[in-house]
Amino acid sequence: MKHLNAGELEQGLENIRRSPEDNGAVEMIVRRPDVDGREILAQAELDMVQGLAGDTWMSRGSSRTSDGSAHPDMQLTIMNARVIALVATSRERWPLAGDQFFIDLDLSGDNLPPGTQLKLGTAIIEVTGIPHTGCKKFVERFGLDAVKFVNSDIGKSLKLRGINAKVVKPGIVRQGDPVKKCI
């Protein structure tokens, strides 16, 4: 698989910046039933304890907690659909990013600061302040230039690697559902 170089990635910034600030959409839902396992879902149940039902978030734990348990502010990972479309180069490769939701919405810190609540389907989630950054697997799957791109100053500002969130109201989310900021 050919990875995009820095110049090719930079050319995609204009389209990414055109992401809607509100009234976005759920483009893809991915459950991770086991390490490196991916299931694309037409609909998902969001639960305040489990996060995305059937996902391994809780059993994988986190190095960011003192006891290694799952971090409550990292229950869900969300990536901008325009960013993953660029770095993955094909929709079939989106799930490799490891995120659960790919949405067409401006995820920047200016648009979605920590504490912002979003309605997805009948569920409500809250953006948390823990940064979501590219890792070794992201490098392997999309290339070093992609990780440098999402973790650059502009990449961090726009939250190109994505955001972390937690469920604050359980519900059902379907692919194609609108994504709206709660007021």
ChimeraX attribute file (.defattr): number of C-alpha atoms within 10 A of each C-alpha:
attribute: neighborCount
match mode: 1-to-1
recipient: residues
	/A:1	8
	/A:2	9
	/A:3	18
	/A:4	18
	/A:5	14
	/A:6	15
	/A:7	10
	/A:8	14
	/A:9	17
	/A:10	13
	/A:11	11
	/A:12	15
	/A:13	18
	/A:14	9
	/A:15	11
	/A:16	21
	/A:17	16
	/A:18	12
	/A:19	20
	/A:20	15
	/A:21	18
	/A:22	17
	/A:23	14
	/A:24	19
	/A:25	21
	/A:26	21
	/A:27	18
	/A:28	24
	/A:29	24
	/A:30	24
	/A:31	22
	/A:32	20
	/A:33	14
	/A:34	14
	/A:35	9
	/A:36	11
	/A:37	14
	/A:38	18
	/A:39	14
	/A:40	16
	/A:41	14
	/A:42	13
	/A:43	16
	/A:44	20
	/A:45	17
	/A:46	26
	/A:47	18
	/A:48	18
	/A:49	14
	/A:50	20
	/A:51	23
	/A:52	28
	/A:53	16
	/A:54	15
	/A:55	21
	/A:56	19
	/A:57	24
	/A:58	18
	/A:59	11
	/A:60	14
	/A:61	16
	/A:62	16
	/A:63	11
	/A:64	12
	/A:65	11
	/A:66	8
	/A:67	10
	/A:68	11
	/A:69	15
	/A:70	19
	/A:71	19
	/A:72	21
	/A:73	16
	/A:74	24
	/A:75	24
	/A:76	24
	/A:77	20
	/A:78	21
	/A:79	27
	/A:80	25
	/A:81	24
	/A:82	22
	/A:83	27
	/A:84	25
	/A:85	17
	/A:86	21
	/A:87	25
	/A:88	22
	/A:89	16
	/A:90	10
	/A:91	12
	/A:92	10
	/A:93	14
	/A:94	22
	/A:95	23
	/A:96	17
	/A:97	22
	/A:98	19
	/A:99	23
	/A:100	24
	/A:101	23
	/A:102	26
	/A:103	28
	/A:104	25
	/A:105	25
	/A:106	25
	/A:107	25
	/A:108	21
	/A:109	16
	/A:110	12
	/A:111	15
	/A:112	22
	/A:113	14
	/A:114	16
	/A:115	12
	/A:116	16
	/A:117	21
	/A:118	22
	/A:119	19
	/A:120	24
	/A:121	23
	/A:122	14
	/A:123	18
	/A:124	23
	/A:125	26
	/A:126	23
	/A:127	24
	/A:128	21
	/A:129	15
	/A:130	14
	/A:131	13
	/A:132	19
	/A:133	16
	/A:134	19
	/A:135	11
	/A:136	10
	/A:137	14
	/A:138	17
	/A:139	16
	/A:140	12
	/A:141	17
	/A:142	21
	/A:143	21
	/A:144	17
	/A:145	18
	/A:146	27
	/A:147	23
	/A:148	14
	/A:149	23
	/A:150	23
	/A:151	19
	/A:152	14
	/A:153	11
	/A:154	13
	/A:155	18
	/A:156	18
	/A:157	14
	/A:158	23
	/A:159	26
	/A:160	28
	/A:161	27
	/A:162	28
	/A:163	25
	/A:164	22
	/A:165	25
	/A:166	25
	/A:167	25
	/A:168	17
	/A:169	14
	/A:170	18
	/A:171	19
	/A:172	16
	/A:173	25
	/A:174	19
	/A:175	20
	/A:176	17
	/A:177	20
	/A:178	19
	/A:179	22
	/A:180	18
	/A:181	18
	/A:182	12
	/A:183	6
